[in-house]
Amino acid sequence: MPLFTVIPSDQSFASAEIVAPDAARVFAIVQNLDCKEADVMREGAYAFSIRLSDNGLWQIFQRGEFETSESIPSFG
């Protein structure tokens, strides 16, 4: 199973690591950390960023600073 690292955008607390079968578990970690936005690494490589809006919807996006020519699958 891959290792995911959740890095809060505001750096108010340390990152969290989780070993999970897929990236869906990351959402629960971010919510439990009471973090509104975070970058997610998979096996040490940037995978995606997520943001929890005030209405409870998740936004999944890519940050420009992490642009890469390599495709990193986020799920599965």
N, C-alpha and C positions, 0 to 999 in steps of 0.2 A: 504494500500500500504506500502511496506517495506521502511525503512530508510536506505539509502546508505551513507557511509562516505568515501570520497576520501582523502587519505593521500599521498601527494607528497613525493617521495623517497629522494629528495635532501633537504627537509625541508626548502626550500627558502621562503615559505609562509604557512599560516595556512591551515588546512584541510577544505574541503567543504562538506556540507551535502545536500542531495537531497532526496526527497520523490518521488518515481517513481514506475510505475507498473512493471518494469523489469530493469535489469542491463544494458540494451542497452543505456540508457540515460547517464550512467557514462562516456561513450566515449566522448560525446560532452562536458561534464564538464571538463574532463582532457585536451581536446584540447583547450577549452576556457581559461583555467588556464595557457596555454602555458607551460605545464608540459610534459616532455618526458616519465616519468615513475611514477607509483603510485600504492599503495596498496589500495584495496577496501574492506571495511567492510560492512556487511549487518546485520542490527539489532545488532550491537556491536560485531559480530563474523567475523573473517577473512573469506573472500569469495575467492578472487583471486587478482592477480597483473596484471597490463597491462603496455605495453611499446609501444610507437609510434616510429617506425623506421624512418630513414631519407627519405626513399622512400614512406612514408605515410601509410605503413601497420601496423596494430595493432598486437601485440603479447600478448597472454593471457597465464599466467603461474602461478604456485604455488611456493611460497618461502618455502624453507626447514625449516626456523625458525618458521613458523606458522603451521607445521604439526599437524594434529589432527586425531583422529580415527573417529570423527563425520563427516558425509557427509553434506556439506552445498550447497544446490542447488543455482546456480548463476542466473538462469533465470526462470521467471514464478512463 
